[in-house]
C-alpha cells in the first residue's frame, strides 16, 4: 500500500507538471494568436488604403482623359 501511495504521488506530481506546462503553452499560443490578428488587421488596413489610392488615381486619370 505504501508503494502504491508513493507511485500515485509521483504520478500526481507528473500530472501537475504537465498541466502547468500545458497552461504555459496555451498562454503562449494565445499571445501568438493576438499578434497574428493584429498583423491581419494591419494588412487589411493597408490594403484598404491602397485600394482607396488606386480609386483616386483612376478618377484622376479619367478626368485627365476627358
mmCIF file of the N, C-alpha and C atoms, coordinates in Angstrom:
data_MODEL
# 
_entry.id   MODEL 
# 
loop_
_atom_site.group_PDB 
_atom_site.id 
_atom_site.type_symbol 
_atom_site.label_atom_id 
_atom_site.label_alt_id 
_atom_site.label_comp_id 
_atom_site.label_asym_id 
_atom_site.label_entity_id 
_atom_site.label_seq_id 
_atom_site.pdbx_PDB_ins_code 
_atom_site.Cartn_x 
_atom_site.Cartn_y 
_atom_site.Cartn_z 
_atom_site.occupancy 
_atom_site.B_iso_or_equiv 
_atom_site.pdbx_formal_charge 
_atom_site.auth_seq_id 
_atom_site.auth_comp_id 
_atom_site.auth_asym_id 
_atom_site.auth_atom_id 
_atom_site.pdbx_PDB_model_num 
ATOM 1   N N  . UNK A 1 1  ? 0.817   -1.189 0.000   1.00 0.00 ? 1  UNK A N  1 
ATOM 2   C CA . UNK A 1 1  ? 0.000   0.000  0.000   1.00 0.00 ? 1  UNK A CA 1 
ATOM 3   C C  . UNK A 1 1  ? 0.869   1.265  0.000   1.00 0.00 ? 1  UNK A C  1 
ATOM 4   N N  . UNK A 1 2  ? 1.980   1.217  0.706   1.00 0.00 ? 2  UNK A N  1 
ATOM 5   C CA . UNK A 1 2  ? 2.888   2.365  0.741   1.00 0.00 ? 2  UNK A CA 1 
ATOM 6   C C  . UNK A 1 2  ? 3.469   2.603  -0.649  1.00 0.00 ? 2  UNK A C  1 
ATOM 7   N N  . UNK A 1 3  ? 3.824   1.526  -1.311  1.00 0.00 ? 3  UNK A N  1 
ATOM 8   C CA . UNK A 1 3  ? 4.381   1.661  -2.672  1.00 0.00 ? 3  UNK A CA 1 
ATOM 9   C C  . UNK A 1 3  ? 3.341   2.263  -3.608  1.00 0.00 ? 3  UNK A C  1 
ATOM 10  N N  . UNK A 1 4  ? 2.128   1.823  -3.494  1.00 0.00 ? 4  UNK A N  1 
ATOM 11  C CA . UNK A 1 4  ? 1.049   2.357  -4.336  1.00 0.00 ? 4  UNK A CA 1 
ATOM 12  C C  . UNK A 1 4  ? 0.848   3.845  -4.060  1.00 0.00 ? 4  UNK A C  1 
ATOM 13  N N  . UNK A 1 5  ? 0.893   4.200  -2.795  1.00 0.00 ? 5  UNK A N  1 
ATOM 14  C CA . UNK A 1 5  ? 0.734   5.607  -2.420  1.00 0.00 ? 5  UNK A CA 1 
ATOM 15  C C  . UNK A 1 5  ? 1.870   6.459  -3.001  1.00 0.00 ? 5  UNK A C  1 
ATOM 16  N N  . UNK A 1 6  ? 3.090   5.987  -2.906  1.00 0.00 ? 6  UNK A N  1 
ATOM 17  C CA . UNK A 1 6  ? 4.240   6.724  -3.453  1.00 0.00 ? 6  UNK A CA 1 
ATOM 18  C C  . UNK A 1 6  ? 4.134   6.826  -4.974  1.00 0.00 ? 6  UNK A C  1 
ATOM 19  N N  . UNK A 1 7  ? 3.704   5.770  -5.608  1.00 0.00 ? 7  UNK A N  1 
ATOM 20  C CA . UNK A 1 7  ? 3.549   5.787  -7.071  1.00 0.00 ? 7  UNK A CA 1 
ATOM 21  C C  . UNK A 1 7  ? 2.487   6.803  -7.468  1.00 0.00 ? 7  UNK A C  1 
ATOM 22  N N  . UNK A 1 8  ? 1.390   6.836  -6.736  1.00 0.00 ? 8  UNK A N  1 
ATOM 23  C CA . UNK A 1 8  ? 0.338   7.809  -7.031  1.00 0.00 ? 8  UNK A CA 1 
ATOM 24  C C  . UNK A 1 8  ? 0.813   9.238  -6.783  1.00 0.00 ? 8  UNK A C  1 
ATOM 25  N N  . UNK A 1 9  ? 1.619   9.438  -5.773  1.00 0.00 ? 9  UNK A N  1 
ATOM 26  C CA . UNK A 1 9  ? 2.166   10.781 -5.520  1.00 0.00 ? 9  UNK A CA 1 
ATOM 27  C C  . UNK A 1 9  ? 3.063   11.226 -6.664  1.00 0.00 ? 9  UNK A C  1 
ATOM 28  N N  . UNK A 1 10 ? 3.906   10.299 -7.156  1.00 0.00 ? 10 UNK A N  1 
ATOM 29  C CA . UNK A 1 10 ? 4.785   10.637 -8.295  1.00 0.00 ? 10 UNK A CA 1 
ATOM 30  C C  . UNK A 1 10 ? 3.952   10.926 -9.539  1.00 0.00 ? 10 UNK A C  1 
ATOM 31  N N  . UNK A 1 11 ? 2.940   10.114 -9.769  1.00 0.00 ? 11 UNK A N  1 
ATOM 32  C CA . UNK A 1 11 ? 2.073   10.322 -10.929 1.00 0.00 ? 11 UNK A CA 1 
ATOM 33  C C  . UNK A 1 11 ? 1.347   11.667 -10.814 1.00 0.00 ? 11 UNK A C  1 
ATOM 34  N N  . UNK A 1 12 ? 0.869   11.983 -9.618  1.00 0.00 ? 12 UNK A N  1 
ATOM 35  C CA . UNK A 1 12 ? 0.195   13.257 -9.371  1.00 0.00 ? 12 UNK A CA 1 
ATOM 36  C C  . UNK A 1 12 ? 1.144   14.419 -9.656  1.00 0.00 ? 12 UNK A C  1 
ATOM 37  N N  . UNK A 1 13 ? 2.367   14.326 -9.185  1.00 0.00 ? 13 UNK A N  1 
ATOM 38  C CA . UNK A 1 13 ? 3.349   15.384 -9.424  1.00 0.00 ? 13 UNK A CA 1 
ATOM 39  C C  . UNK A 1 13 ? 3.609   15.541 -10.922 1.00 0.00 ? 13 UNK A C  1 
ATOM 40  N N  . UNK A 1 14 ? 3.720   14.419 -11.623 1.00 0.00 ? 14 UNK A N  1 
ATOM 41  C CA . UNK A 1 14 ? 3.931   14.477 -13.067 1.00 0.00 ? 14 UNK A CA 1 
ATOM 42  C C  . UNK A 1 14 ? 2.759   15.113 -13.791 1.00 0.00 ? 14 UNK A C  1 
ATOM 43  N N  . UNK A 1 15 ? 1.557   14.780 -13.354 1.00 0.00 ? 15 UNK A N  1 
ATOM 44  C CA . UNK A 1 15 ? 0.369   15.369 -13.973 1.00 0.00 ? 15 UNK A CA 1 
ATOM 45  C C  . UNK A 1 15 ? 0.274   16.861 -13.689 1.00 0.00 ? 15 UNK A C  1 
ATOM 46  N N  . UNK A 1 16 ? 0.640   17.266 -12.492 1.00 0.00 ? 16 UNK A N  1 
ATOM 47  C CA . UNK A 1 16 ? 0.630   18.697 -12.171 1.00 0.00 ? 16 UNK A CA 1 
ATOM 48  C C  . UNK A 1 16 ? 1.645   19.465 -13.025 1.00 0.00 ? 16 UNK A C  1 
ATOM 49  N N  . UNK A 1 17 ? 2.806   18.855 -13.237 1.00 0.00 ? 17 UNK A N  1 
ATOM 50  C CA . UNK A 1 17 ? 3.821   19.479 -14.089 1.00 0.00 ? 17 UNK A CA 1 
ATOM 51  C C  . UNK A 1 17 ? 3.312   19.590 -15.526 1.00 0.00 ? 17 UNK A C  1 
ATOM 52  N N  . UNK A 1 18 ? 2.707   18.507 -16.023 1.00 0.00 ? 18 UNK A N  1 
ATOM 53  C CA . UNK A 1 18 ? 2.171   18.522 -17.388 1.00 0.00 ? 18 UNK A CA 1 
ATOM 54  C C  . UNK A 1 18 ? 1.070   19.571 -17.518 1.00 0.00 ? 18 UNK A C  1 
ATOM 55  N N  . UNK A 1 19 ? 0.235   19.686 -16.505 1.00 0.00 ? 19 UNK A N  1 
ATOM 56  C CA . UNK A 1 19 ? -0.832  20.680 -16.533 1.00 0.00 ? 19 UNK A CA 1 
ATOM 57  C C  . UNK A 1 19 ? -0.261  22.097 -16.561 1.00 0.00 ? 19 UNK A C  1 
ATOM 58  N N  . UNK A 1 20 ? 0.746   22.347 -15.760 1.00 0.00 ? 20 UNK A N  1 
ATOM 59  C CA . UNK A 1 20 ? 1.378   23.673 -15.739 1.00 0.00 ? 20 UNK A CA 1 
ATOM 60  C C  . UNK A 1 20 ? 2.015   23.984 -17.088 1.00 0.00 ? 20 UNK A C  1 
ATOM 61  N N  . UNK A 1 21 ? 2.682   22.999 -17.675 1.00 0.00 ? 21 UNK A N  1 
ATOM 62  C CA . UNK A 1 21 ? 3.299   23.205 -18.985 1.00 0.00 ? 21 UNK A CA 1 
ATOM 63  C C  . UNK A 1 21 ? 2.237   23.456 -20.047 1.00 0.00 ? 21 UNK A C  1 
ATOM 64  N N  . UNK A 1 22 ? 1.129   22.729 -19.955 1.00 0.00 ? 22 UNK A N  1 
ATOM 65  C CA . UNK A 1 22 ? 0.032   22.948 -20.901 1.00 0.00 ? 22 UNK A CA 1 
ATOM 66  C C  . UNK A 1 22 ? -0.540  24.345 -20.770 1.00 0.00 ? 22 UNK A C  1 
ATOM 67  N N  . UNK A 1 23 ? -0.674  24.818 -19.539 1.00 0.00 ? 23 UNK A N  1 
ATOM 68  C CA . UNK A 1 23 ? -1.171  26.176 -19.329 1.00 0.00 ? 23 UNK A CA 1 
ATOM 69  C C  . UNK A 1 23 ? -0.241  27.222 -19.909 1.00 0.00 ? 23 UNK A C  1 
ATOM 70  N N  . UNK A 1 24 ? 1.059   27.010 -19.739 1.00 0.00 ? 24 UNK A N  1 
ATOM 71  C CA . UNK A 1 24 ? 2.035   27.939 -20.315 1.00 0.00 ? 24 UNK A CA 1 
ATOM 72  C C  . UNK A 1 24 ? 1.946   27.923 -21.837 1.00 0.00 ? 24 UNK A C  1 
ATOM 73  N N  . UNK A 1 25 ? 1.783   26.743 -22.408 1.00 0.00 ? 25 UNK A N  1 
ATOM 74  C CA . UNK A 1 25 ? 1.678   26.616 -23.872 1.00 0.00 ? 25 UNK A CA 1 
ATOM 75  C C  . UNK A 1 25 ? 0.434   27.339 -24.379 1.00 0.00 ? 25 UNK A C  1 
ATOM 76  N N  . UNK A 1 26 ? -0.662  27.186 -23.663 1.00 0.00 ? 26 UNK A N  1 
ATOM 77  C CA . UNK A 1 26 ? -1.903  27.860 -24.059 1.00 0.00 ? 26 UNK A CA 1 
ATOM 78  C C  . UNK A 1 26 ? -1.723  29.371 -24.015 1.00 0.00 ? 26 UNK A C  1 
ATOM 79  N N  . UNK A 1 27 ? -1.088  29.878 -22.960 1.00 0.00 ? 27 UNK A N  1 
ATOM 80  C CA . UNK A 1 27 ? -0.860  31.324 -22.864 1.00 0.00 ? 27 UNK A CA 1 
ATOM 81  C C  . UNK A 1 27 ? 0.034   31.821 -24.005 1.00 0.00 ? 27 UNK A C  1 
ATOM 82  N N  . UNK A 1 28 ? 1.050   31.035 -24.352 1.00 0.00 ? 28 UNK A N  1 
ATOM 83  C CA . UNK A 1 28 ? 1.934   31.423 -25.454 1.00 0.00 ? 28 UNK A CA 1 
ATOM 84  C C  . UNK A 1 28 ? 1.172   31.440 -26.777 1.00 0.00 ? 28 UNK A C  1 
ATOM 85  N N  . UNK A 1 29 ? 0.333   30.425 -26.994 1.00 0.00 ? 29 UNK A N  1 
ATOM 86  C CA . UNK A 1 29 ? -0.449  30.367 -28.235 1.00 0.00 ? 29 UNK A CA 1 
ATOM 87  C C  . UNK A 1 29 ? -1.471  31.499 -28.295 1.00 0.00 ? 29 UNK A C  1 
ATOM 88  N N  . UNK A 1 30 ? -2.071  31.835 -27.160 1.00 0.00 ? 30 UNK A N  1 
ATOM 89  C CA . UNK A 1 30 ? -2.996  32.977 -27.122 1.00 0.00 ? 30 UNK A CA 1 
ATOM 90  C C  . UNK A 1 30 ? -2.277  34.260 -27.516 1.00 0.00 ? 30 UNK A C  1 
ATOM 91  N N  . UNK A 1 31 ? -1.079  34.435 -26.999 1.00 0.00 ? 31 UNK A N  1 
ATOM 92  C CA . UNK A 1 31 ? -0.294  35.620 -27.329 1.00 0.00 ? 31 UNK A CA 1 
ATOM 93  C C  . UNK A 1 31 ? 0.034   35.650 -28.824 1.00 0.00 ? 31 UNK A C  1 
ATOM 94  N N  . UNK A 1 32 ? 0.418   34.501 -29.368 1.00 0.00 ? 32 UNK A N  1 
ATOM 95  C CA . UNK A 1 32 ? 0.705   34.410 -30.801 1.00 0.00 ? 32 UNK A CA 1 
ATOM 96  C C  . UNK A 1 32 ? -0.537  34.729 -31.626 1.00 0.00 ? 32 UNK A C  1 
ATOM 97  N N  . UNK A 1 33 ? -1.688  34.242 -31.183 1.00 0.00 ? 33 UNK A N  1 
ATOM 98  C CA . UNK A 1 33 ? -2.936  34.488 -31.903 1.00 0.00 ? 33 UNK A CA 1 
ATOM 99  C C  . UNK A 1 33 ? -3.292  35.969 -31.895 1.00 0.00 ? 33 UNK A C  1 
ATOM 100 N N  . UNK A 1 34 ? -3.109  36.616 -30.764 1.00 0.00 ? 34 UNK A N  1 
ATOM 101 C CA . UNK A 1 34 ? -3.390  38.049 -30.671 1.00 0.00 ? 34 UNK A CA 1 
ATOM 102 C C  . UNK A 1 34 ? -2.479  38.826 -31.622 1.00 0.00 ? 34 UNK A C  1 
ATOM 103 N N  . UNK A 1 35 ? -1.204  38.463 -31.643 1.00 0.00 ? 35 UNK A N  1 
ATOM 104 C CA . UNK A 1 35 ? -0.253  39.141 -32.541 1.00 0.00 ? 35 UNK A CA 1 
ATOM 105 C C  . UNK A 1 35 ? -0.615  38.897 -34.010 1.00 0.00 ? 35 UNK A C  1 
ATOM 106 N N  . UNK A 1 36 ? -1.005  37.672 -34.339 1.00 0.00 ? 36 UNK A N  1 
ATOM 107 C CA . UNK A 1 36 ? -1.380  37.362 -35.718 1.00 0.00 ? 36 UNK A CA 1 
ATOM 108 C C  . UNK A 1 36 ? -2.636  38.130 -36.129 1.00 0.00 ? 36 UNK A C  1 
ATOM 109 N N  . UNK A 1 37 ? -3.588  38.235 -35.235 1.00 0.00 ? 37 UNK A N  1 
ATOM 110 C CA . UNK A 1 37 ? -4.798  39.002 -35.536 1.00 0.00 ? 37 UNK A CA 1 
ATOM 111 C C  . UNK A 1 37 ? -4.481  40.473 -35.744 1.00 0.00 ? 37 UNK A C  1 
ATOM 112 N N  . UNK A 1 38 ? -3.558  41.003 -34.964 1.00 0.00 ? 38 UNK A N  1 
ATOM 113 C CA . UNK A 1 38 ? -3.169  42.402 -35.135 1.00 0.00 ? 38 UNK A CA 1 
ATOM 114 C C  . UNK A 1 38 ? -2.494  42.612 -36.493 1.00 0.00 ? 38 UNK A C  1 
ATOM 115 N N  . UNK A 1 39 ? -1.614  41.680 -36.867 1.00 0.00 ? 39 UNK A N  1 
ATOM 116 C CA . UNK A 1 39 ? -0.959  41.785 -38.183 1.00 0.00 ? 39 UNK A CA 1 
ATOM 117 C C  . UNK A 1 39 ? -1.984  41.695 -39.309 1.00 0.00 ? 39 UNK A C  1 
ATOM 118 N N  . UNK A 1 40 ? -2.987  40.829 -39.138 1.00 0.00 ? 40 UNK A N  1 
ATOM 119 C CA . UNK A 1 40 ? -4.030  40.687 -40.153 1.00 0.00 ? 40 UNK A CA 1 
ATOM 120 C C  . UNK A 1 40 ? -4.821  41.984 -40.270 1.00 0.00 ? 40 UNK A C  1 
ATOM 121 N N  . UNK A 1 41 ? -5.186  42.582 -39.153 1.00 0.00 ? 41 UNK A N  1 
ATOM 122 C CA . UNK A 1 41 ? -5.914  43.845 -39.185 1.00 0.00 ? 41 UNK A CA 1 
ATOM 123 C C  . UNK A 1 41 ? -5.077  44.945 -39.826 1.00 0.00 ? 41 UNK A C  1 
ATOM 124 N N  . UNK A 1 42 ? -3.795  44.977 -39.518 1.00 0.00 ? 42 UNK A N  1 
ATOM 125 C CA . UNK A 1 42 ? -2.900  45.966 -40.138 1.00 0.00 ? 42 UNK A CA 1 
ATOM 126 C C  . UNK A 1 42 ? -2.833  45.765 -41.649 1.00 0.00 ? 42 UNK A C  1 
ATOM 127 N N  . UNK A 1 43 ? -2.778  44.508 -42.071 1.00 0.00 ? 43 UNK A N  1 
ATOM 128 C CA . UNK A 1 43 ? -2.721  44.214 -43.509 1.00 0.00 ? 43 UNK A CA 1 
ATOM 129 C C  . UNK A 1 43 ? -4.011  44.658 -44.195 1.00 0.00 ? 43 UNK A C  1 
ATOM 130 N N  . UNK A 1 44 ? -5.166  44.376 -43.573 1.00 0.00 ? 44 UNK A N  1 
ATOM 131 C CA . UNK A 1 44 ? -6.444  44.826 -44.149 1.00 0.00 ? 44 UNK A CA 1 
ATOM 132 C C  . UNK A 1 44 ? -6.475  46.342 -44.287 1.00 0.00 ? 44 UNK A C  1 
ATOM 133 N N  . UNK A 1 45 ? -5.983  47.020 -43.274 1.00 0.00 ? 45 UNK A N  1 
ATOM 134 C CA . UNK A 1 45 ? -5.976  48.482 -43.314 1.00 0.00 ? 45 UNK A CA 1 
ATOM 135 C C  . UNK A 1 45 ? -5.098  48.986 -44.461 1.00 0.00 ? 45 UNK A C  1 
ATOM 136 N N  . UNK A 1 46 ? -3.911  48.390 -44.606 1.00 0.00 ? 46 UNK A N  1 
ATOM 137 C CA . UNK A 1 46 ? -3.018  48.817 -45.695 1.00 0.00 ? 46 UNK A CA 1 
ATOM 138 C C  . UNK A 1 46 ? -3.643  48.523 -47.059 1.00 0.00 ? 46 UNK A C  1 
ATOM 139 N N  . UNK A 1 47 ? -4.299  47.382 -47.187 1.00 0.00 ? 47 UNK A N  1 
ATOM 140 C CA . UNK A 1 47 ? -4.946  47.035 -48.462 1.00 0.00 ? 47 UNK A CA 1 
ATOM 141 C C  . UNK A 1 47 ? -6.063  48.020 -48.767 1.00 0.00 ? 47 UNK A C  1 
ATOM 142 N N  . UNK A 1 48 ? -6.873  48.360 -47.757 1.00 0.00 ? 48 UNK A N  1 
ATOM 143 C CA . UNK A 1 48 ? -7.942  49.339 -47.962 1.00 0.00 ? 48 UNK A CA 1 
ATOM 144 C C  . UNK A 1 48 ? -7.373  50.688 -48.394 1.00 0.00 ? 48 UNK A C  1 
ATOM 145 N N  . UNK A 1 49 ? -6.276  51.095 -47.781 1.00 0.00 ? 49 UNK A N  1 
ATOM 146 C CA . UNK A 1 49 ? -5.647  52.357 -48.152 1.00 0.00 ? 49 UNK A CA 1 
ATOM 147 C C  . UNK A 1 49 ? -5.125  52.315 -49.586 1.00 0.00 ? 49 UNK A C  1 
ATOM 148 N N  . UNK A 1 50 ? -4.540  51.192 -49.977 1.00 0.00 ? 50 UNK A N  1 
ATOM 149 C CA . UNK A 1 50 ? -4.051  51.050 -51.355 1.00 0.00 ? 50 UNK A CA 1 
ATOM 150 C C  . UNK A 1 50 ? -5.202  51.074 -52.359 1.00 0.00 ? 50 UNK A C  1 
ATOM 151 N N  . UNK A 1 51 ? -6.283  50.413 -52.036 1.00 0.00 ? 51 UNK A N  1 
ATOM 152 C CA . UNK A 1 51 ? -7.449  50.420 -52.933 1.00 0.00 ? 51 UNK A CA 1 
ATOM 153 C C  . UNK A 1 51 ? -8.003  51.828 -53.059 1.00 0.00 ? 51 UNK A C  1 
ATOM 154 N N  . UNK A 1 52 ? -8.070  52.542 -51.951 1.00 0.00 ? 52 UNK A N  1 
ATOM 155 C CA . UNK A 1 52 ? -8.546  53.920 -51.983 1.00 0.00 ? 52 UNK A CA 1 
ATOM 156 C C  . UNK A 1 52 ? -7.632  54.781 -52.850 1.00 0.00 ? 52 UNK A C  1 
ATOM 157 N N  . UNK A 1 53 ? -6.341  54.581 -52.698 1.00 0.00 ? 53 UNK A N  1 
ATOM 158 C CA . UNK A 1 53 ? -5.381  55.345 -53.502 1.00 0.00 ? 53 UNK A CA 1 
ATOM 159 C C  . UNK A 1 53 ? -5.534  55.005 -54.988 1.00 0.00 ? 53 UNK A C  1 
ATOM 160 N N  . UNK A 1 54 ? -5.722  53.742 -55.301 1.00 0.00 ? 54 UNK A N  1 
ATOM 161 C CA . UNK A 1 54 ? -5.923  53.345 -56.696 1.00 0.00 ? 54 UNK A CA 1 
ATOM 162 C C  . UNK A 1 54 ? -7.201  53.955 -57.263 1.00 0.00 ? 54 UNK A C  1 
ATOM 163 N N  . UNK A 1 55 ? -8.254  53.998 -56.449 1.00 0.00 ? 55 UNK A N  1 
ATOM 164 C CA . UNK A 1 55 ? -9.501  54.618 -56.891 1.00 0.00 ? 55 UNK A CA 1 
ATOM 165 C C  . UNK A 1 55 ? -9.290  56.095 -57.190 1.00 0.00 ? 55 UNK A C  1 
ATOM 166 N N  . UNK A 1 56 ? -8.508  56.783 -56.346 1.00 0.00 ? 56 UNK A N  1 
ATOM 167 C CA . UNK A 1 56 ? -8.220  58.200 -56.577 1.00 0.00 ? 56 UNK A CA 1 
ATOM 168 C C  . UNK A 1 56 ? -7.429  58.386 -57.866 1.00 0.00 ? 56 UNK A C  1 
ATOM 169 N N  . UNK A 1 57 ? -6.435  57.531 -58.064 1.00 0.00 ? 57 UNK A N  1 
ATOM 170 C CA . UNK A 1 57 ? -5.643  57.618 -59.306 1.00 0.00 ? 57 UNK A CA 1 
ATOM 171 C C  . UNK A 1 57 ? -6.495  57.332 -60.520 1.00 0.00 ? 57 UNK A C  1 
ATOM 172 N N  . UNK A 1 58 ? -7.396  56.372 -60.403 1.00 0.00 ? 58 UNK A N  1 
ATOM 173 C CA . UNK A 1 58 ? -8.273  56.041 -61.511 1.00 0.00 ? 58 UNK A CA 1 
ATOM 174 C C  . UNK A 1 58 ? -9.189  57.233 -61.847 1.00 0.00 ? 58 UNK A C  1 
ATOM 175 N N  . UNK A 1 59 ? -9.682  57.901 -60.813 1.00 0.00 ? 59 UNK A N  1 
ATOM 176 C CA . UNK A 1 59 ? -10.531 59.058 -61.031 1.00 0.00 ? 59 UNK A CA 1 
ATOM 177 C C  . UNK A 1 59 ? -9.752  60.194 -61.672 1.00 0.00 ? 59 UNK A C  1 
ATOM 178 N N  . UNK A 1 60 ? -8.521  60.398 -61.234 1.00 0.00 ? 60 UNK A N  1 
ATOM 179 C CA . UNK A 1 60 ? -7.673  61.456 -61.818 1.00 0.00 ? 60 UNK A CA 1 
ATOM 180 C C  . UNK A 1 60 ? -7.376  61.146 -63.283 1.00 0.00 ? 60 UNK A C  1 
ATOM 181 N N  . UNK A 1 61 ? -7.101  59.900 -63.593 1.00 0.00 ? 61 UNK A N  1 
ATOM 182 C CA . UNK A 1 61 ? -6.829  59.524 -64.981 1.00 0.00 ? 61 UNK A CA 1 
ATOM 183 C C  . UNK A 1 61 ? -8.077  59.691 -65.845 1.00 0.00 ? 61 UNK A C  1 
ATOM 184 N N  . UNK A 1 62 ? -9.227  59.407 -65.289 1.00 0.00 ? 62 UNK A N  1 
ATOM 185 C CA . UNK A 1 62 ? -10.469 59.566 -66.043 1.00 0.00 ? 62 UNK A CA 1 
ATOM 186 C C  . UNK A 1 62 ? -10.729 61.041 -66.323 1.00 0.00 ? 62 UNK A C  1 
ATOM 187 N N  . UNK A 1 63 ? -10.452 61.898 -65.349 1.00 0.00 ? 63 UNK A N  1 
ATOM 188 C CA . UNK A 1 63 ? -10.632 63.344 -65.554 1.00 0.00 ? 63 UNK A CA 1 
ATOM 189 C C  . UNK A 1 63 ? -9.638  63.863 -66.573 1.00 0.00 ? 63 UNK A C  1 
ATOM 190 N N  . UNK A 1 64 ? -8.427  63.371 -66.544 1.00 0.00 ? 64 UNK A N  1 
ATOM 191 C CA . UNK A 1 64 ? -7.397  63.830 -67.485 1.00 0.00 ? 64 UNK A CA 1 
ATOM 192 C C  . UNK A 1 64 ? -7.712  63.361 -68.891 1.00 0.00 ? 64 UNK A C  1 
ATOM 193 N N  . UNK A 1 65 ? -8.375  62.243 -69.026 1.00 0.00 ? 65 UNK A N  1 
ATOM 194 C CA . UNK A 1 65 ? -8.695  61.706 -70.347 1.00 0.00 ? 65 UNK A CA 1 
ATOM 195 C C  . UNK A 1 65 ? -9.893  62.362 -70.985 1.00 0.00 ? 65 UNK A C  1 
ATOM 196 N N  . UNK A 1 66 ? -10.647 63.093 -70.194 1.00 0.00 ? 66 UNK A N  1 
ATOM 197 C CA . UNK A 1 66 ? -11.860 63.732 -70.741 1.00 0.00 ? 66 UNK A CA 1 
ATOM 198 C C  . UNK A 1 66 ? -11.548 64.963 -71.474 1.00 0.00 ? 66 UNK A C  1 
# 
